[in-house]
Amino acid sequence: MTGDRTPRTRGRLHRPAAHPDVPGTTRVRTDAGPLLLHADDGIMLPYLRGHATWEPAVGALLRRVVRPGATFVDVGANVGYFTRLIATTCSPRRILAFEPHPAIVPVLRRNVAGLAPAVEVHAIALGAHEARVSLRSTEHNIGDTRVSLTSAPDDVQAPMRRFDDVTRGRVDVVKIDVQGFEAEVLEGMTRTIAANPQMVVVAELWPAALVERGVRPQDVLAGYRAAGFEVHLLHGGAPLRTTDAEILHHAATVGPDGQADIVLYRPL
């Protein structure tokens, strides 16, 4: 996700220290608490060192919509920043975190250890069907990991499952950041969506990543609306009612690889 990354507040940072439990990581203090990251991370780590927060618009919205006693699902949890933020500020009843990359999962588990409620970590990708998928990451930005149904000899492999086949029960808020495969995650949640009319989804929309694999971004937005969701642009930490064309224009103004954060919910 990108959205409005303008820092709202600056935390006082301590010098990061290598963490002996997870080799190749370093620790930084954030508004979600101390967080381990890979020491060679060239995107998230330097930003957190400078600002002590990550994607503050997304964080502000999540803190507002995750109520005490709610169930929060973090899809594309990465190292667990948003999982920790919600656990430490919102008093949820249940948290599920999904992260498929085997190099990230140990860091995620360490970052969420000891939280209340205990975080249910699932080391799988989520999608529209069950499969074995390849994971391809950008150099120095393991958080930019994308799913591929085609494989090469050196690809990292991970299982992919439908959310509906993994767990049941109440779901209140879902954050999805999976580099252009957000719609497929929701395709695998049809039963959950039907059973939880109050569910709010905060998702990334990355037009360039969609076009790269032959998917029209406007078709993705139309699909969300066809599923009964209202689609709002996340702007300044709050949902803004806009047209699909305005959402795509907003993403384009960020740059050729521009992204937009959107909020999906159904009128009750």
Secondary structure, DSSP 4 states (H G I P E B T S, - for coil): --S----S--PPPPPP-B-TTSTTEEEEEETTEEEEEETT-SSHHHHHHHHS-S-HHHHHHHHHH--TT-EEEEET-TTSHHHHHHHHHS--SEEEEE---TTTHHHHHHHHTT-SSPPEEE-SEE-SS-EEEEEEEETTEEEEEEEESS--TT-EEEEEE-HHHH--S---EEEE-STT-HHHHHHTTHHHHHH-TT-EEEEEE-HHHHHHTT--HHHHHHHHHHTT-EEEEEETTEEEE--HHHHHHHHHHH-TT--EEEEEE---
